[in-house]
């Protein structure tokens, strides 16, 4: 069976290393022994399992990508970097003509889609790669489109807890809030409560071994007179849950590329549907 060549951007960061480690054990993929990294990284290599990865600094990203895609036809980049780098990285991949899976949250998502479409590139772009949470979000989006104004006058409370190193507000939390606002709730994204303090997280119930990698979300919505409330939540411990969706997105892109599809940015819902 042909192995799909992938290049994981974001090592030596935790997500990059975890995705690399799982991909190394996946017979569907050949993991290139290098990673695109950020300007703050001083290391030149990192090791995942028994494989050593060259860490490529930003000044060499374009030249490196141009070369490596020739060595590995069909190469797909998997981006788990930093929210501040999302749009610049996507621009790099489009300029280099490299398909990519954007698993990093943050950035201007509509600008990403426009960039891919106008450049003739192809990508999967998602604020969350956990398939079941993606499906939950899709259900909420269906409700928002089917029942506009359902929660007129209701109030919303949103809390999301992630490891201290997560710099931005959860993209999934923003998406769910967007669904509630379409259903009539007046709520500002800035009012999402971000928990990053391990002491508060332990009090919340996050297991100590997952303080360094988790995503706990709670959405509580209250009727105007507070006689009715609804609570939705999804708690993720660790990061391995994001791998199956990432792998599916890679395979999905590879099939689209084989069919000659270009100039399209797909979502994880597209991946789940096999569209």
N, C-alpha and C positions, 0 to 999 in steps of 0.2 A: 504494500500500500504506500502510495506517495505521501511523504510527510510534508506538512505545510511549514515553511520557514517563518519563524516569528522573531522579532526583535523587541525586547521589553525595555521601555523607557521608564526610568525612575529609580533604578538601583543607585546606591545601596539602601534606599528607603524601604520601610517595612512591607508595603504593598507590593512593590516591585520584586522583592526577594521571595515573598510568599507565592506570588503568581509564577515566578520563574521555577521555584522548587516543585510546584505541582505540575507545571508544564513539562519539566524534565522527565517526569514519570508517565507522561501521556504519549502513547505511541502515535498519536495523530500529528505531533508537532516535532520540528527540529528547532531547538532554541539556539539562536546565534550567540556566541560567547562574547557579547559586548552589550553595553547599555548606554543610552544617552542620559547624561546627568546634568545637574545644575551648576551654576557658577560658584556656589558656596561649598561644593564638594572638593576636598583636597586629595582624597584617595585616588589612586590610579587603577586599582583593581578591587574586586570583592569576590568572595567565594560563596557559592550556593551549592549545598551538598558537596560533591567532589569536583564541581566544575568552576573554573575561574573565569570571571567576566572582566573584560576591559571596560573601564569607565571613560566615556568619550565626553570631553568638555564642550560647552556651547560653541566655541569658536571653530570647532571641527565638525559640528553636526551635519551640515549640508554636504560637505565633501565626503564624509564617512557614509552617509545614507546613499549618496549617488554611487559610491563604489560597492557597497555591500549588497545593494539590490541587483547589481549586475552579477555578483557572485552567487546570489540566491534568488533566482527568478521566482516571482510569486510572493515575495516577502511582504509580510503584514506587520506593522508596528502596533504594539500594545502599550498604551500610555497610562501609567499610574505615577504621575509626577507631582506637581503642586498647582493649586488653583490659580496662582499668579502667572503660570506658564501656559495655561490651556490654549489660549488663542494664538499665541506666538508659535507654540509647538504645532498646532494644526496648520498654520501658514507654512511652516517648514515642511511638513509632510506633503502638503499640496504642491509646493514648489518642486519638491524632489520627485513628485509623481508616485508617492508611496501610500497605498491603502492603509487605513489605521482604525483601531478600536480605541475610542476615547473613554476610558474608565474613570478619569479624574473629574471630580466635581468642580464647579465654579466656572468662571469665564462667561462670556456673552454667548449663550447657546444658539440664538437665532443667527448671530454673526458666523458661528461655526457652520451652520447648515448652509448659509448663503455662500460662504467661502468654498465649501466642497462642491456645491452645485456649479458655481461660476468657474471654478478651476478645472472642471471635468474629472475631479477625483471621486473617490468612493470611501465611505466610512460608516461605522456604527458609532453613534454618539448617545450616551446615556448617563443620567445623573446617578444611576444605581444599577449594578450588574447582578444583584441577587434576584433570580428569576421570580421567586414567589412574591417578593416585595414589588417587583415590576408589575406583576399581575394584579396585586392589590391596588396599586396606583391606577392601573387601567380601569379597574372596577369603579374607582372613585371618579375618574374622568367620565365614564359612562353615566354615572349618577348626575354629575354636574351638567352634562349636555341634555339629559333626559328630564331633570327636575329643577330647572332654573327658578330661583326665588324660594325654594323649599324652606330655607332657613333664614328668611328675612327677619331681622330683629334679634336673632340669636347672637350669643357671644361665644368666642372661641378662646381656648387656652392651649398653647402648644409648647411642649418641652422636648428638646432633643439633647441626648448625652452622648458625647464621643470622647475619645482619648485626647489628652492635652495637646498633642501635636496637630490636631485637625484645626486648620486656620479659619475655615469658612463655615457659614451656616449650611446645614445639610441640604443638598439639592432635592432630596426626596421630600423633606419637610416643606420646602418651598412649593413643590409640585402639589402636595396634598392641600396646603393652604390655598393655593390657586383654585383647587376644586371647590373648597368651601366658599370662597368669595364668589365664585360663579353661581353658587346656590344661595347667595344673598347675605352672607356673613360679612360684616365690616371689620376687616382685620389687616394690619400692616405687617409685612414680612419682618420688619425691624423688631416687632414684638415677640418673635419666637425666642424663647428662653434657651440659651446655649449653656449646657453644663460641661465644664472642662476641669473642674476641681475634683481630684480623686476622693477627697474626704466626703464631699457631697454625693459623689457617685456610689461610694460604698454604702452610705446611708440610704440611697435609693434602692439598693439591692444588687448592684452590678457585682458579680463575683470578682474577687481580688485578682485572680489570674487573667482576667480580661479587661482590667482597667486600662491597659496599654493598647487595647484594640477591641472596640465594641461600638454599637450604634443602637441606643434605646430611644424610641420615639413614643410619645403619648399625645393624643389629640382629644381634648374634652370640649364638648359643645353643649351650651345651656340655653333653654328656652327663656324668653323674656322674663317670665315670672319665676324662673328657677325651679319649676315643678317637674321638669323633664330634662334629663341629661343623657348624652350618648358619649361613650368612650371608645376610641380606636387606638390600637397600639401595635408596634412590632419591635421586638428586641433581638438584636444580633450580637452574639458573643464570638469574638475572633474575626478573622478575615477570610477563612477558607470558603465561606459561603458564596463569595463573589467569584470564585474560580469557574464553577460549571457554566454560569452565564457568559463569562468572558470567553471560555472555550467554544461555546455555541456561537458566539458572535464572530469568532475567527473563522470557524467552519462556514458559517453563513456568508461571510464576505468572500471567502475563497470560491464558493459556488457561484456567487454573483459575478466575480471577476472572470471565471471560466466561461460564463455566458456572454461576456463582453459588456456588462452593465457598467456605465460610468456616469459621473455627474449627479450622483445621488448620495444623500446622507440618510441612513436608516436609524431607527430607534430600536430599543430592546423589545418593544412590542412587536415590531416587524420580525425580529429574530424568533420570538416565541411563536408567532403565527407561521413562520417559515415563508413569509411573503416574498 
